[in-house]
Amino acid sequence: MYREIHKTLALDQELLNSVRLIRAGLGQLQNIDGANDFYHLPILTLANGFERFMKVILCFRALEISGRYPSSKVLPSGRHGHDLDFLLGKVKEECFLDSYVENIPVASEDLEYLKSDELAQFVGVLSSFGQSARYYFFDVVVGREPATDDPEAAWQQLETSILLGREDLMAMLKEVGTSEKVGEIVRTIIVGKLERMARALARLFTIGRIGKEAQRYTGYISGFLHLRDAQLGQTQYDPCGRWP
């Protein structure tokens, strides 16, 4: 009995940590500006937060199916345990059930977004960072061929692709003294994309019905759960993950 209570408390803490990490990562990304180009921090925090969030979801789903908390074999460990592409694939397969997707319009929209190339680019950078890219510079130091590109450069390339796809921002960039504002707008767009991912995952706790136990924790994920489309990218997050 004590062992099960201990597991419940541990999963509670993991969910709380994951939400705080995501909130912190979004806040750190919002703090990037001309005087602060430390992309490593938000990438690290977001990769960790989304990894934990998806693992918690898979734990709740396993608990609902079997009545027991999952064994160590259910979730990948080691380098593969940081593979966000793999974890997101398991969430889409095991939690976005036909009865959910076919009967609830927002579920279909969420799944379509989680499968989109638009999101895959960002998840790919976070996934690479979690698996090996966070040691990119150590690999260079010791003469080992890095398995990935420089993660900060890869993230900045994503920002550049957004910029190049917006004629209005490109026109604004030609004006003197607007580069800071343009960068802020681009990062607002990215925050909105990541919030939309968090919202799609958060909905699994309620209308997605990954388990009765999961429904008890909606207070933790309410900040993402109740985001409307018009609010995406507009929330200001604390870089330490604190609630407002």
C-alpha positions in Angstrom: 0.0 0.0 0.0 2.8 2.4 0.9 4.6 1.6 -2.3 1.5 2.6 -4.4 1.0 5.8 -2.4 4.7 6.6 -3.0 4.3 6.1 -6.7 1.2 8.3 -6.8 3.1 11.1 -5.0 6.0 10.7 -7.3 3.8 11.0 -10.4 2.2 14.0 -8.9 5.6 15.7 -8.5 6.6 14.8 -12.0 3.5 16.4 -13.5 4.1 19.5 -11.5 7.7 19.6 -12.5 6.9 19.1 -16.2 4.4 22.0 -16.2 6.8 24.3 -14.4 9.6 23.4 -16.8 7.5 24.2 -19.8 6.3 27.4 -18.3 9.9 28.3 -17.4 11.2 27.4 -20.9 8.6 29.6 -22.5 9.5 32.5 -20.2 13.2 32.0 -20.9 12.5 32.1 -24.7 10.5 35.3 -24.2 13.6 36.8 -22.4 15.8 36.3 -25.4 16.8 39.7 -26.9 19.7 41.7 -28.2 21.4 41.6 -24.8 20.6 37.9 -24.2 21.3 35.2 -26.8 21.5 32.3 -24.3 19.2 29.9 -26.4 20.8 26.9 -24.6 18.7 27.5 -21.5 15.1 27.6 -23.0 16.0 24.7 -25.3 17.2 22.6 -22.3 14.2 23.5 -20.2 11.6 23.0 -22.9 13.1 19.6 -23.9 13.1 18.4 -20.3 9.6 19.7 -19.7 7.9 18.2 -22.7 9.7 14.9 -22.2 8.4 14.6 -18.6 4.9 15.8 -19.6 4.5 13.1 -22.2 6.0 10.4 -19.9 3.4 11.4 -17.2 0.6 11.1 -19.8 1.8 7.6 -20.8 2.0 6.6 -17.1 -1.6 7.7 -16.5 -2.8 5.9 -19.6 -1.0 2.7 -18.5 -2.6 3.0 -15.1 -6.1 3.4 -16.6 -5.6 0.3 -18.8 -4.0 -2.1 -16.4 -4.9 -0.7 -13.0 -1.2 -0.5 -12.1 1.6 1.9 -12.6 3.8 1.0 -15.5 7.1 -0.9 -15.2 10.4 0.4 -16.3 9.9 -1.5 -19.6 7.0 0.8 -20.6 9.0 4.0 -20.9 12.3 4.2 -22.7 15.4 5.0 -20.7 18.9 6.2 -21.4 19.4 8.2 -24.6 16.1 6.9 -26.1 14.3 8.1 -23.0 15.0 11.7 -24.2 13.6 11.0 -27.7 10.6 13.4 -27.9 9.8 12.2 -31.4 9.4 8.7 -30.0 7.4 9.8 -27.0 5.1 11.9 -29.0 4.5 9.0 -31.4 3.5 6.8 -28.4 1.1 9.5 -27.1 -0.5 9.9 -30.5 -0.9 6.1 -30.9 -2.0 5.2 -27.3 -4.0 8.2 -26.2 -5.6 9.7 -29.3 -8.1 6.9 -29.6 -10.6 6.7 -32.5 -13.5 7.3 -30.1 -11.9 10.5 -29.0 -10.7 11.8 -32.4 -13.8 11.0 -34.4 -16.3 12.3 -31.9 -14.6 15.5 -30.6 -13.7 18.1 -33.3 -10.9 19.7 -31.2 -9.3 16.3 -30.8 -9.1 15.9 -34.5 -7.5 19.3 -34.8 -5.1 18.6 -32.0 -4.0 15.3 -33.5 -3.5 17.0 -36.9 -1.3 19.6 -35.4 0.8 17.1 -33.4 1.4 15.3 -36.7 2.2 18.5 -38.7 5.5 19.3 -40.2 5.1 22.8 -38.7 5.4 21.3 -35.2 7.8 18.5 -36.1 10.6 20.9 -36.8 10.5 22.2 -33.3 10.0 18.8 -31.6 12.9 17.6 -33.7 15.3 20.2 -32.4 14.2 19.6 -28.8 14.4 15.8 -29.3 17.9 16.0 -30.7 19.0 18.2 -27.9 17.6 15.8 -25.3 19.3 12.8 -26.8 22.8 14.1 -27.7 22.9 17.7 -28.9 23.2 19.1 -25.4 26.8 17.8 -25.5 27.5 19.1 -28.9 30.4 21.4 -27.8 32.0 18.6 -25.7 31.9 16.4 -28.7 33.8 19.1 -30.6 36.3 19.5 -27.7 37.2 15.8 -27.5 37.3 15.3 -31.3 34.2 13.2 -31.5 32.0 13.8 -34.5 28.8 15.5 -33.2 25.7 13.4 -33.9 23.7 16.6 -34.5 24.1 20.2 -35.6 24.8 23.0 -33.1 21.4 23.1 -31.2 21.3 26.8 -30.8 22.1 27.4 -34.4 19.4 24.9 -35.4 16.9 26.8 -33.3 17.9 30.1 -34.8 17.4 28.6 -38.2 13.8 27.8 -37.3 13.3 31.4 -36.3 14.8 32.5 -39.6 12.5 30.2 -41.5 9.5 31.9 -39.8 10.9 35.3 -40.6 11.4 34.4 -44.3 7.9 33.2 -44.5 6.4 36.5 -43.4 6.6 39.3 -45.9 5.4 41.8 -43.4 8.2 41.0 -41.0 10.8 41.1 -43.8 9.5 44.5 -44.8 9.7 45.7 -41.2 13.2 44.4 -40.9 14.3 46.9 -43.6 13.4 49.8 -41.3 16.1 51.1 -39.0 15.9 49.9 -35.3 13.3 47.3 -35.9 15.3 44.1 -35.6 14.6 43.8 -31.8 10.8 44.1 -32.4 10.9 41.6 -35.3 12.8 39.1 -33.1 10.2 39.5 -30.4 7.3 38.8 -32.8 9.0 35.7 -34.2 9.5 34.3 -30.7 5.9 35.1 -29.8 4.9 33.0 -32.8 7.1 30.1 -31.5 5.7 30.4 -28.0 2.2 30.1 -29.5 3.2 27.0 -31.4 4.6 25.3 -28.3 1.6 26.4 -26.2 -0.6 24.7 -28.8 1.3 21.5 -28.4 1.0 21.8 -24.6 -2.7 22.5 -24.9 -3.3 19.4 -27.1 -1.5 17.2 -24.5 -3.4 18.9 -21.6 -6.8 18.1 -23.2 -6.0 14.4 -22.8 -6.4 14.8 -19.1 -10.1 15.9 -19.5 -11.9 15.3 -22.7 -9.2 12.9 -23.8 -9.9 10.7 -20.8 -6.6 9.0 -20.4 -7.8 8.0 -17.0 -9.8 8.8 -13.9 -6.6 9.4 -11.9 -5.4 11.9 -14.5 -8.6 14.0 -14.2 -7.7 14.8 -10.6 -4.7 16.8 -11.8 -6.4 19.3 -14.1 -5.5 22.1 -11.8 -1.8 21.6 -12.7 -2.4 21.9 -16.4 -5.3 24.4 -16.4 -3.0 27.2 -17.7 -2.6 25.3 -21.0 -5.9 23.6 -21.0 -8.0 26.8 -21.1 -5.9 28.7 -23.7 -8.0 30.0 -26.5 -6.6 30.3 -30.0 -6.6 34.1 -29.8 -4.5 33.8 -26.6 -1.7 31.7 -28.1 1.6 33.5 -27.8 0.1 36.3 -25.6 0.8 35.0 -22.1 3.9 36.3 -20.3 5.7 33.4 -18.5 8.0 33.6 -15.6 11.5 32.2 -16.5 11.5 30.3 -13.2 8.2 28.6 -14.0 6.2 30.4 -11.3 2.4 30.8 -11.7 1.3 34.5 -12.0 
